Structure formats: structure tokens, C-alpha cells
Amino acid sequence: MQNAATLRSAFGLLPPLVRFLALGGIAAGTNLVARWAMQPFVGFETAVALAYVCGMIVAYTLFRAFVFGASGRSVASEAWRFTIVNLVSMALVWLISVGLARYLFPAVGFTWFADDIAHFIGVLSPAATSWIGHKRYTFKSG
């Protein structure tokens, strides 16, 4: 247990943006794995949207605990604000992922793990806008 506390303390010394990107990577991984697991059952387009929700839940939990802290507003208020910021990000992820996988990649003959690569690029795309939105809106002190 002492090692976990030491690790948590050391992680807390990193700049918030570094923590955001590291923990966002965990949420992005959750998103990618969830899409991969769901796609055989619901198709690519729906799986991208549903997987985003899975990643979003992980992201909220990690960002609140290790990056931004509580804002002073209720969890419901923070979660609502988090959802608003993420609806914009979700649209971006979906448009980029589906646009690449269904239109651009086929147009140029790219087939090697096309869905996976398209989704990976899509998931990375809103990092900057999410950072700004969560810092200035979601977790801004109430």
C-alpha cells in the first residue's frame, strides 16, 4: 500500500496537462477496446458512439480524482458539464473515425486495420479541445 501512495504522490507532482494526457490515454484505450468488443454485434458506426460513452465514464472518474479535482459544484453538475464538453468531442471522434474508415481509406485503397486506425485517429483528435473545455468549464471552481 505504501508503494501505491508513493506512486500517487509522485503522479500528483506532474503538471496537470501531463496527467490529463496520461489518464486520457487510459480512457482512450478503454474506448478503443470497447469499440473492438462491440463492433461484431452492432457495427462500426454504432460501436464508435457506444464505446465513446465507456471511455467518457472512465475519463470523468480519472480526471476528477487525479487531474482537476472537485469543482465545488455537485457531481451531477460536473457530470452534466462533462457531458456537454464530450458531446462536441464525441461528434468529432465519430465524424473522423467514420469518415476515414468509410470514405477516405476506401477511396485511397487503404485496408490494413482500417477501422482500428480510423478509430484511433478519431479518438486522439479532441485532446486539445477536451483539455480546454474541462479546465475552463467542467471542473472550473463553482
Backbone as a printed PyTorch tensor [residue, N CA C, xyz], in Angstrom:
tensor([[[  0.8140,  -1.1960,   0.0000],
         [  0.0000,   0.0000,   0.0000],
         [  0.8550,   1.2570,   0.0000]],

        [[  2.0000,   1.2070,   0.6740],
         [  2.8460,   2.3860,   0.7160],
         [  3.3650,   2.7090,  -0.6810]],

        [[  3.6470,   1.6990,  -1.4900],
         [  4.1040,   1.9360,  -2.8500],
         [  3.0270,   2.6370,  -3.6770]],

        [[  1.7780,   2.2570,  -3.4860],
         [  0.6850,   2.9050,  -4.2120],
         [  0.5630,   4.3690,  -3.8090]],

        [[  0.7020,   4.6400,  -2.5150],
         [  0.6310,   6.0250,  -2.0320],
         [  1.8010,   6.8470,  -2.5760]],

        [[  2.9790,   6.2450,  -2.6310],
         [  4.1510,   6.9280,  -3.1720],
         [  3.9600,   7.2240,  -4.6500]],

        [[  3.4510,   6.2460,  -5.3780],
         [  3.1850,   6.4310,  -6.8020],
         [  2.1600,   7.5320,  -7.0190]],

        [[  1.0960,   7.5270,  -6.2290],
         [  0.0490,   8.5500,  -6.3370],
         [  0.6320,   9.9320,  -6.0520]],

        [[  1.4840,  10.0320,  -5.0440],
         [  2.1130,  11.3160,  -4.7120],
         [  3.0280,  11.7780,  -5.8370]],

        [[  3.8120,  10.8760,  -6.3850],
         [  4.7140,  11.2310,  -7.4880],
         [  3.9220,  11.6510,  -8.7160]],

        [[  2.8450,  10.9470,  -9.0110],
         [  1.9950,  11.2800, -10.1540],
         [  1.4010,  12.6790,  -9.9690]],

        [[  1.0570,  13.0120,  -8.7340],
         [  0.4890,  14.3200,  -8.4340],
         [  1.4620,  15.4640,  -8.6460]],

        [[  2.7480,  15.1680,  -8.7030],
         [  3.7550,  16.2090,  -8.9400],
         [  3.8640,  16.5870, -10.4130]],

        [[  3.3480,  15.7350, -11.2790],
         [  3.3810,  16.0430, -12.7040],
         [  2.4420,  17.2010, -13.0120]],

        [[  2.7510,  17.9880, -14.0260],
         [  1.8420,  19.0710, -14.4120],
         [  0.4670,  18.5050, -14.7910]],

        [[ -0.5890,  19.2640, -14.5220],
         [ -1.9380,  18.7760, -14.8330],
         [ -2.1250,  18.3360, -16.2790]],

        [[ -1.5300,  19.0340, -17.2310],
         [ -1.6850,  18.6430, -18.6330],
         [ -1.0820,  17.2650, -18.8930]],

        [[  0.0400,  16.9740, -18.2810],
         [  0.6810,  15.6550, -18.4440],
         [ -0.2210,  14.5770, -17.8400]],

        [[ -0.7730,  14.8580, -16.6460],
         [ -1.6920,  13.9010, -16.0260],
         [ -2.9320,  13.7060, -16.8980]],

        [[ -3.4480,  14.7980, -17.4450],
         [ -4.6200,  14.7340, -18.3210],
         [ -4.3390,  13.8410, -19.5300]],

        [[ -3.2040,  14.0280, -20.1630],
         [ -2.8750,  13.2330, -21.3470],
         [ -2.6400,  11.7650, -20.9880]],

        [[ -1.9620,  11.5110, -19.8740],
         [ -1.7040,  10.1270, -19.4620],
         [ -3.0080,   9.4010, -19.1280]],

        [[ -3.8520,  10.0490, -18.3320],
         [ -5.1120,   9.4100, -17.9520],
         [ -6.1040,   9.4090, -19.1020]],

        [[ -6.0160,  10.4170, -19.9540],
         [ -6.8170,  10.4080, -21.1710],
         [ -6.4410,   9.2310, -22.0550]],

        [[ -5.1740,   8.8430, -22.0050],
         [ -4.7340,   7.6570, -22.7520],
         [ -5.3980,   6.3890, -22.2440]],

        [[ -5.5930,   6.3050, -20.9390],
         [ -6.2980,   5.1530, -20.3640],
         [ -7.7550,   5.1570, -20.8190]],

        [[ -8.3810,   6.3290, -20.7820],
         [ -9.7670,   6.4340, -21.2390],
         [ -9.8640,   6.1300, -22.7370]],

        [[ -8.8910,   6.5940, -23.5090],
         [ -8.8780,   6.3120, -24.9510],
         [ -8.7200,   4.8140, -25.2020]],

        [[ -7.8600,   4.1770, -24.4120],
         [ -7.7060,   2.7260, -24.5380],
         [ -8.9980,   1.9950, -24.2240]],

        [[ -9.6970,   2.4530, -23.2040],
         [-10.9970,   1.8760, -22.8670],
         [-11.9560,   2.0280, -24.0440]],

        [[-11.9620,   3.2080, -24.6390],
         [-12.8030,   3.4990, -25.7880],
         [-12.4830,   2.5400, -26.9400]],

        [[-11.2160,   2.3850, -27.2630],
         [-10.8080,   1.5350, -28.3820],
         [-11.1660,   0.0680, -28.1380]],

        [[-10.8930,  -0.4240, -26.9350],
         [-11.2020,  -1.8270, -26.6150],
         [-12.7110,  -2.0660, -26.6300]],

        [[-13.4640,  -1.1170, -26.0850],
         [-14.9300,  -1.2580, -26.0740],
         [-15.4770,  -1.3000, -27.4990]],

        [[-14.9610,  -0.4490, -28.3840],
         [-15.4150,  -0.4660, -29.7840],
         [-15.0770,  -1.7990, -30.4370]],

        [[-13.8900,  -2.2640, -30.1890],
         [-13.4680,  -3.5300, -30.7800],
         [-14.3760,  -4.6710, -30.3050]],

        [[-14.7510,  -4.6570, -29.0200],
         [-15.6100,  -5.7140, -28.4650],
         [-17.0460,  -5.6110, -28.9700]],

        [[-17.5350,  -4.4060, -29.1700],
         [-18.9390,  -4.2180, -29.5710],
         [-19.1770,  -4.3000, -31.0710]],

        [[-18.1720,  -3.9950, -31.8590],
         [-18.3640,  -3.8970, -33.3100],
         [-18.9820,  -5.1300, -33.9560]],

        [[-18.6150,  -6.3490, -33.5660],
         [-19.2440,  -7.5110, -34.2160],
         [-20.7530,  -7.5900, -33.9890]],

        [[-21.2300,  -6.9400, -32.9510],
         [-22.6430,  -7.0390, -32.6000],
         [-23.4770,  -5.8730, -33.1040]],

        [[-22.8870,  -4.6870, -33.1870],
         [-23.6760,  -3.5040, -33.5380],
         [-23.1570,  -2.7500, -34.7590]],

        [[-22.0390,  -3.1810, -35.3310],
         [-21.4560,  -2.4760, -36.4640],
         [-20.5270,  -1.3580, -36.0100]],

        [[-19.6970,  -0.9080, -36.9300],
         [-18.6570,   0.0740, -36.6190],
         [-19.2230,   1.4040, -36.1360]],

        [[-20.1470,   1.9670, -36.8820],
         [-20.6460,   3.3040, -36.5740],
         [-21.2810,   3.3850, -35.1790]],

        [[-22.1210,   2.4290, -34.8540],
         [-22.7720,   2.4020, -33.5420],
         [-21.7670,   2.0840, -32.4480]],

        [[-20.8400,   1.1740, -32.7240],
         [-19.8250,   0.8120, -31.7320],
         [-18.9430,   2.0050, -31.3800]],

        [[-18.6220,   2.8510, -32.3560],
         [-17.8140,   4.0420, -32.0730],
         [-18.5450,   4.9400, -31.0790]],

        [[-19.8290,   5.1400, -31.2870],
         [-20.6130,   6.0010, -30.3900],
         [-20.7390,   5.3880, -28.9960]],

        [[-21.0680,   4.1070, -28.9210],
         [-21.2250,   3.4560, -27.6190],
         [-19.9060,   3.3670, -26.8620]],

        [[-18.8310,   3.0910, -27.5690],
         [-17.5200,   2.9940, -26.9390],
         [-17.0840,   4.3420, -26.3810]],

        [[-17.4770,   5.4090, -27.0490],
         [-17.1300,   6.7360, -26.5640],
         [-17.7100,   6.9580, -25.1660]],

        [[-18.9210,   6.4910, -24.9460],
         [-19.5530,   6.6340, -23.6270],
         [-18.7470,   5.8650, -22.5740]],

        [[-18.2800,   4.6810, -22.9180],
         [-17.4560,   3.9050, -21.9680],
         [-16.1820,   4.6720, -21.6010]],

        [[-15.5060,   5.1930, -22.5990],
         [-14.2980,   5.9690, -22.3510],
         [-14.5790,   7.2330, -21.5570]],

        [[-15.7290,   7.8350, -21.8120],
         [-16.1150,   9.0610, -21.1260],
         [-16.3010,   8.8330, -19.6260]],

        [[-16.8930,   7.7270, -19.2610],
         [-17.0990,   7.4050, -17.8400],
         [-15.7500,   7.2210, -17.1450]],

        [[-14.8490,   6.5080, -17.7930],
         [-13.5090,   6.3200, -17.2320],
         [-12.7990,   7.6690, -17.1190]],

        [[-12.8890,   8.4860, -18.1620],
         [-12.2240,   9.7900, -18.1660],
         [-12.7300,  10.6840, -17.0380]],

        [[-14.0370,  10.7610, -16.8670],
         [-14.5820,  11.6220, -15.8080],
         [-14.0300,  11.2050, -14.4460]],

        [[-14.0690,   9.9210, -14.1720],
         [-13.6100,   9.4050, -12.8860],
         [-12.1270,   9.7350, -12.6600]],

        [[-11.3020,   9.4900, -13.6600],
         [ -9.8680,   9.7320, -13.5230],
         [ -9.5310,  11.2160, -13.4810]],

        [[-10.1670,  12.0110, -14.3340],
         [ -9.8630,  13.4440, -14.3690],
         [-10.2600,  14.1280, -13.0620]],

        [[-11.4050,  13.7470, -12.5300],
         [-11.8640,  14.3650, -11.2780],
         [-10.9410,  13.9810, -10.1270]],

        [[-10.5060,  12.7280, -10.1100],
         [ -9.6770,  12.2470,  -8.9950],
         [ -8.2200,  12.6940,  -9.0880]],

        [[ -7.6610,  12.7570, -10.2960],
         [ -6.2120,  12.9330, -10.4150],
         [ -5.7460,  14.1500, -11.2060]],

        [[ -6.6460,  14.8420, -11.8790],
         [ -6.1980,  15.9720, -12.6930],
         [ -6.7620,  17.2900, -12.1780]],

        [[ -8.0730,  17.4030, -12.1570],
         [ -8.6930,  18.6840, -11.8520],
         [ -9.2030,  18.7930, -10.4180]],

        [[ -9.5780,  17.6880,  -9.8190],
         [-10.2000,  17.7220,  -8.5040],
         [-11.6550,  18.1600,  -8.6210]],

        [[-12.3110,  18.1790,  -7.5060],
         [-13.7170,  18.5940,  -7.4800],
         [-13.8000,  20.0970,  -7.7010]],

        [[-14.8380,  20.5230,  -8.3840],
         [-15.0090,  21.9390,  -8.7120],
         [-15.6980,  22.7290,  -7.6000]],

        [[-16.3270,  22.0160,  -6.6730],
         [-17.1410,  22.6710,  -5.6610],
         [-18.6150,  22.6260,  -6.0000]],

        [[-18.9240,  22.2510,  -7.2420],
         [-20.3150,  22.0350,  -7.6340],
         [-20.6620,  20.5770,  -7.3480]],

        [[-21.9070,  20.2480,  -7.4830],
         [-22.3290,  18.8630,  -7.2570],
         [-21.7580,  17.9530,  -8.3440]],

        [[-21.6590,  16.6730,  -8.0320],
         [-21.2210,  15.6910,  -9.0190],
         [-22.1620,  15.7180, -10.2200]],

        [[-23.4530,  15.8900,  -9.9780],
         [-24.4220,  15.9500, -11.0780],
         [-24.1250,  17.1330, -12.0010]],

        [[-23.7920,  18.2770, -11.4250],
         [-23.4660,  19.4550, -12.2260],
         [-22.1930,  19.2230, -13.0280]],

        [[-21.1760,  18.6780, -12.3770],
         [-19.9280,  18.3750, -13.0860],
         [-20.1720,  17.3610, -14.1970]],

        [[-20.9200,  16.3210, -13.8890],
         [-21.1800,  15.2880, -14.8950],
         [-21.9360,  15.8640, -16.0840]],

        [[-22.8790,  16.7590, -15.8250],
         [-23.6170,  17.4030, -16.9130],
         [-22.6690,  18.2400, -17.7700]],

        [[-21.8150,  19.0260, -17.1250],
         [-20.8490,  19.8450, -17.8540],
         [-19.8670,  18.9650, -18.6250]],

        [[-19.4360,  17.8780, -18.0040],
         [-18.5300,  16.9370, -18.6670],
         [-19.1930,  16.3730, -19.9140]],

        [[-20.4690,  16.0520, -19.8000],
         [-21.2200,  15.5110, -20.9310],
         [-21.3270,  16.5340, -22.0550]],

        [[-21.5900,  17.7700, -21.7290],
         [-21.6920,  18.8120, -22.7570],
         [-20.3780,  18.9440, -23.5250]],

        [[-19.2640,  19.0330, -22.8070],
         [-17.9540,  19.1260, -23.4690],
         [-17.7330,  17.8930, -24.3320]],

        [[-18.1060,  16.7300, -23.8160],
         [-17.8480,  15.4890, -24.5400],
         [-18.7950,  15.2410, -25.7050]],

        [[-19.9460,  15.8630, -25.7210],
         [-20.8130,  15.7360, -26.8990],
         [-20.1390,  16.3380, -28.1260]],

        [[-19.4510,  17.4480, -27.9310],
         [-18.6920,  18.0540, -29.0280],
         [-17.5640,  17.1100, -29.4480]],

        [[-16.8390,  16.5950, -28.4630],
         [-15.7380,  15.6730, -28.7520],
         [-16.2370,  14.3930, -29.4000]],

        [[-17.3640,  13.8850, -28.9270],
         [-17.9240,  12.6540, -29.4810],
         [-18.2790,  12.8330, -30.9560]],

        [[-18.8510,  13.9740, -31.2940],
         [-19.1780,  14.2460, -32.6960],
         [-17.9080,  14.2610, -33.5420]],

        [[-16.8700,  14.8840, -33.0250],
         [-15.5980,  14.9420, -33.7380],
         [-15.0130,  13.5470, -33.9260]],

        [[-14.9910,  12.7690, -32.8550],
         [-14.4650,  11.4000, -32.9230],
         [-15.2530,  10.5750, -33.9380]],

        [[-16.5710,  10.6680, -33.8840],
         [-17.4150,   9.8700, -34.7810],
         [-17.2090,  10.2900, -36.2360]],

        [[-17.2220,  11.5760, -36.4900],
         [-17.0580,  12.0600, -37.8710],
         [-15.7000,  11.6860, -38.4480]],

        [[-14.6580,  11.8380, -37.6670],
         [-13.3200,  11.4850, -38.1510],
         [-13.1830,   9.9820, -38.3280]],

        [[-13.6120,   9.2100, -37.3340],
         [-13.4920,   7.7480, -37.4100],
         [-14.2690,   7.1830, -38.5920]],

        [[-15.5250,   7.5510, -38.7070],
         [-16.3720,   7.0290, -39.7880],
         [-15.9330,   7.6060, -41.1310]],

        [[-15.5800,   8.8830, -41.1470],
         [-15.1200,   9.4960, -42.3960],
         [-13.8870,   8.8160, -42.9570]],

        [[-12.9410,   8.5240, -42.0850],
         [-11.7380,   7.8310, -42.5370],
         [-12.0410,   6.3970, -42.9580]],

        [[-12.7460,   5.6560, -42.0870],
         [-12.9820,   4.2260, -42.3280],
         [-13.8990,   3.9510, -43.5160]],

        [[-14.8990,   4.8030, -43.7160],
         [-15.9030,   4.5080, -44.7400],
         [-15.7250,   5.2830, -46.0420]],

        [[-14.9670,   6.3830, -45.9850],
         [-14.8360,   7.2080, -47.1780],
         [-13.3900,   7.3950, -47.6380]],

        [[-12.5450,   7.9870, -46.7890],
         [-11.1910,   8.2950, -47.2200],
         [-10.3470,   7.0420, -47.4410]],

        [[-10.3070,   6.1490, -46.4700],
         [ -9.4810,   4.9550, -46.6150],
         [ -9.8960,   4.1110, -47.8290]],

        [[-11.1890,   3.8410, -48.0360],
         [-11.5670,   3.0910, -49.2390],
         [-11.2100,   3.8390, -50.5360]],

        [[-11.3100,   5.1510, -50.5140],
         [-11.0170,   5.9370, -51.7180],
         [ -9.5450,   5.8320, -52.1220]],

        [[ -8.6660,   5.6510, -51.1320],
         [ -7.2380,   5.5460, -51.4430],
         [ -6.7420,   4.1020, -51.3980]],

        [[ -7.6550,   3.1510, -51.1860],
         [ -7.2950,   1.7380, -51.1830],
         [ -6.6030,   1.2610, -49.9210]],

        [[ -6.7520,   2.0010, -48.8270],
         [ -6.1240,   1.6190, -47.5660],
         [ -7.0320,   0.6330, -46.8430]],

        [[ -6.5490,  -0.5810, -46.5800],
         [ -7.3770,  -1.6020, -45.9410],
         [ -6.7430,  -2.2080, -44.6860]],

        [[ -5.4650,  -1.9600, -44.4330],
         [ -4.7600,  -2.5840, -43.3200],
         [ -5.2770,  -2.0330, -41.9950]],

        [[ -6.0650,  -2.8390, -41.2680],
         [ -6.6620,  -2.4430, -39.9870],
         [ -7.3410,  -1.0750, -40.0830]],

        [[ -8.0650,  -0.8750, -41.1640],
         [ -8.6450,   0.4370, -41.4600],
         [ -9.5730,   0.9340, -40.3450]],

        [[-10.4600,   0.0830, -39.8410],
         [-11.3700,   0.5200, -38.7790],
         [-10.6030,   0.8940, -37.5180]],

        [[ -9.6180,   0.0840, -37.1660],
         [ -8.8390,   0.3340, -35.9500],
         [ -8.0430,   1.6370, -36.0610]],

        [[ -7.4000,   1.8390, -37.1780],
         [ -6.5860,   3.0460, -37.3620],
         [ -7.4740,   4.2840, -37.4410]],

        [[ -8.5880,   4.1730, -38.1420],
         [ -9.5190,   5.3020, -38.2320],
         [-10.0370,   5.6790, -36.8490]],

        [[-10.4030,   4.6830, -36.0720],
         [-10.9190,   4.9590, -34.7330],
         [ -9.8290,   5.5270, -33.8260]],

        [[ -8.6300,   5.0070, -33.9240],
         [ -7.5100,   5.5160, -33.1300],
         [ -7.2640,   6.9960, -33.4340]],

        [[ -7.2230,   7.3530, -34.7020],
         [ -7.0320,   8.7530, -35.0940],
         [ -8.1990,   9.5960, -34.5730]],

        [[ -9.4100,   9.0850, -34.7190],
         [-10.5830,   9.8100, -34.2380],
         [-10.5410,  10.0590, -32.7410]],

        [[-10.1450,   9.0480, -31.9830],
         [-10.1010,   9.1690, -30.5170],
         [ -9.0510,  10.1880, -30.0760]],

        [[ -7.9670,  10.2940, -30.7940],
         [ -6.9240,  11.2570, -30.4390],
         [ -7.3080,  12.6950, -30.7850]],

        [[ -8.2020,  12.8650, -31.7300],
         [ -8.4690,  14.1880, -32.2960],
         [ -8.9570,  15.2570, -31.3230]],

        [[ -9.7610,  14.9660, -30.3060],
         [-10.2520,  16.0620, -29.4670],
         [ -9.4220,  16.3480, -28.2120]],

        [[ -8.1800,  15.9160, -28.1560],
         [ -7.3900,  16.0910, -26.9260],
         [ -7.2960,  17.5600, -26.5110]],

        [[ -6.9490,  18.4380, -27.4120],
         [ -6.7660,  19.8570, -27.0560],
         [ -8.0870,  20.5120, -26.6670]],

        [[ -9.1290,  20.2710, -27.4340],
         [-10.4150,  20.9030, -27.1160],
         [-10.9850,  20.3560, -25.8070]],

        [[-10.7650,  19.0790, -25.5380],
         [-11.2390,  18.4980, -24.2750],
         [-10.5020,  19.1060, -23.0860]],

        [[ -9.1920,  19.2550, -23.2080],
         [ -8.4060,  19.8560, -22.1300],
         [ -8.9430,  21.2480, -21.8020]],

        [[ -9.1300,  22.0480, -22.8180],
         [ -9.6080,  23.4190, -22.6090],
         [-11.0270,  23.4080, -22.0220]],

        [[-11.9050,  22.5960, -22.5940],
         [-13.2860,  22.5380, -22.1170],
         [-13.4030,  22.0820, -20.6760]],

        [[-12.6430,  21.0630, -20.3190],
         [-12.7370,  20.5590, -18.9430],
         [-12.0630,  21.5010, -17.9470]],

        [[-10.9800,  22.1040, -18.3450],
         [-10.2820,  23.0280, -17.4490],
         [-11.1060,  24.3010, -17.2250]],

        [[-11.6900,  24.8320, -18.2880],
         [-12.3670,  26.1310, -18.1950],
         [-13.8700,  26.0470, -17.9450]],

        [[-14.4240,  24.8260, -18.0870],
         [-15.8720,  24.7150, -17.9190],
         [-16.2740,  23.5990, -16.9480]],

        [[-15.9070,  22.3730, -17.2590],
         [-16.3410,  21.2390, -16.4520],
         [-15.8960,  21.3470, -14.9990]],

        [[-14.6190,  21.5250, -14.7920],
         [-14.0460,  21.4890, -13.4440],
         [-13.6650,  22.8550, -12.9160]],

        [[-14.0730,  23.9150, -13.5930],
         [-13.7870,  25.2660, -13.1110],
         [-14.4960,  25.4490, -11.7620]],

        [[-13.7920,  26.0320, -10.8230],
         [-14.3710,  26.2170,  -9.4920],
         [-15.7020,  26.9500,  -9.5800]],

        [[-16.6820,  26.3890,  -8.8690],
         [-18.0250,  26.9440,  -8.8870],
         [-18.1600,  28.0320,  -7.8760]]])
